[in-house]
């Protein structure tokens, strides 16, 4: 009975973990960190999920559960991916100092696995636990926002502000529009209203700059010169 009860608890834990994972936005970078009590081995068949630098040679039952979960959710176990000395892989040491385990792990989505730069343990930190401290290095790369094409991409002609009376008309129009703007307790809505007033007033007073059309340097004259060249 105790074994059956433990199995049910493990099944319930991974079912709940899978449910929580499923509620997360698909495009978000998802990282799972914790003491899974899982010994992850170095089996070749799971190499794409666990790497080849785990402390243990063979996965135990908890290790297999963690591997199966990571595989089903397209994640990797980053704590066994990095080549460190065994002393930097060990998470727990038995009181007699003869047994060492690596049971705390860091999981990350495959699509973001290159953001996980390192995972290792540090033995000297006092964290009031029989486990060693684990530190992982994670970078965050922010992609550039897409440029808006079309008329909205044209820059405002801010150079007109130096002309006489333009700045006065601009501030006056902003004041008139703000006076007619309804108050809102929602900060986001208030900001959007202020933003629209400023941009619309700038467009009305300053206008937008036309795009510079670059002339193709290879014109008819260049073509004539090329035709006169010997061998062309």
N, C-alpha and C positions, 0 to 999 in steps of 0.2 A: 504493500500500500504506500509506504513513503516514496518509493521510486515512481509510482504512478502519479502521486500528488505533485512531485517535482516536475514530471513531464508535462502535466497539465499547466503548471505555472509558467513553464518555459514557452509552451505553445501560446498561452494567453499573452505573454510579454511580446512575442514576435508578431502576433496578430495585431496587437494594439500599436506597435511600432510601425507596422506596414500601413495601418489605417491612417496614422498621423502623417506618415510620409506622403500618402496619396492625397491628403488635403493641402499640401504645399503647392504653390504655383510651379508649373512645369519648368519655366525658364529661370527660376531662382537657383542659386548655388546652394545646395543642401549638404551640410556637414553633420555627421553624427559622431559624438565623442563620449566615451564612458567606459566604465568597468563592465565588460561583457562576460568576465570569467571564462574567456574563450582562448584556448591554445590553438593558434593558427599555425599549421605546419608548412612544409615546403613541397607539397605534392605538385608534380608537373601539370597534372590535368587542370588545376585551378590557377595556373601561373598568371593568366590575364587578370585575375581578381586579387590575388594575394602577393604577386611578385615572387621574389626568390630569396628574400633576406630575413625571413622569420627566425625566431630563436629556436623554435621546436621543429622537429623533423616530421611529426605526424599530428594532424588536427584531432582534438577530442570532440565529444558530442556537441559541446557549446561552440567550438570552432566551426564545425560543419554547419550548424544552424546560422552562424554569422556569415559564413561564405555563401550559403544558399540565399540568405536575405539580400546580401550585396549583389549577387548575380541576378536575382529576380528584379532588382531595382536599378540595374545598370550602374552600380557603384564599385569602387575599389577600396581595399583595406590599405590605407596609406601607411600605417604603422609598420607594415612588413615589406614596404617597397624600397626602403633606403638602406644602403650598405653601411652599417656601423659595426663597431666592435660589440661583442656579446654583452659587455658591461653596460653599454648604452641601449641595449634592447631589453634588458631585464627590468621588470616592473615590480616584482615581489620576491622576497628572499625568506626562506623558512627560518625559524628560530635557531636551528642548528647550523645554518649557513651552507647546507649541502644541496638545497633544491632552489632553483630559480625559475620563475614563470614570466611570460609575456602575455598578460590577459587584458590589459587596457588598450583600446584601439581607437583609431581615427578613420572614419569612412568619409568619402567624398564622391560626388558624381563623376562619372567617366569624362563627361564633357568639360569639367573644370579640374581634372586631376593635375594638369600642368600648373595650376595655381598653388598646389600643395608642394612646397619646396623642401621640407624636411620634417621628420618626426623622430624624436629620441628622448630618452629618459635622463634625468639628472639626479644623482644619488645624494648630493650634499644639501639639498633644500629641506628645511624642516616644515613639513606641511601637516603635522599631527596625524599621520597615517602610516600604516605598515606598507603602503605602496610608495614607489618613487614618483617624483614629479615628472610629468610628460610635457614637453614643449614642442609645439608645431609651428612652422613658419609658413604663413599663407599670404600670398599677394593678391591684390584686387586690381584687375585691369579694366578701366572704364573705356568703353568704345565711344568714338566720336558720334555726335548726334547727326542725323541725316540732314543735309542741306535742303532747304525748301526751294524748289525751282518755280519759275514763273514770276509774275508781277510782285509777289510778296518778298522775293529774294532781292529786290532792288533796294539799295541803301537810301536812307533819308539824306536829303541835301542839306546837311548841317552847316555847310559853309555860308548859307544865306543868313545865319544868325548874326553875322558881323555887319550886315547891311542895316542902314538906319531904319528904325521902326519895326523891323521884323521880329526882334526878340520881344518887344512890347506887345505886338499883336499875338505872338505865341503864348506868352504868359497870361494875357487877357482872355484868350479863348479857353485856356485850361481852367482859369478861375470861373468862367461862365459855366463850363461843363461840370465842374465839381460842385457848383452851387445847385445844379439840378439833379445831382446824383443822390439817390436815396440811400439812407443809412442802413447798414447791415451789421448784425452781430457776428456773422460768419466771417472769419478772418480771410479765408480763401476767396470768398465772393467779393469782399471789399477790395482785396488786392487786384482781382481781375477787373473790377470796375475802374480802379485807378490806372491800371496798365492800359486799358482800352482808351481812356480819356487822353492820356499822354501821347499814345501812338497815333490816334485819330487826329488830334490837334496838330501834331508834327506833320502828318501827311497833308493836312489842309493848308497849313501856312508855308511849310518848307518845300513840300513836294518831294519827289523821289528822283534820284539820279538815273539817267539812262545808261544802259550798259555800253561799255566801250567796245566797239566792233573793230577787232584787229584785222588789218589788211594782210592778206596772204602775201608773204614776201616773194614767192615764186610766181611772178606775173608774166605778162606777154613779153616784156623786154628780156627777162631772164631766159625765157624759152628761145628767143631769137639768138641770144649769145650762145646758148648750148648747141643750137643747130649749126652755128658757124664753126664750132670746134671740130678739128679733124677727127675722123673716126666715129662721129655721131650720126 
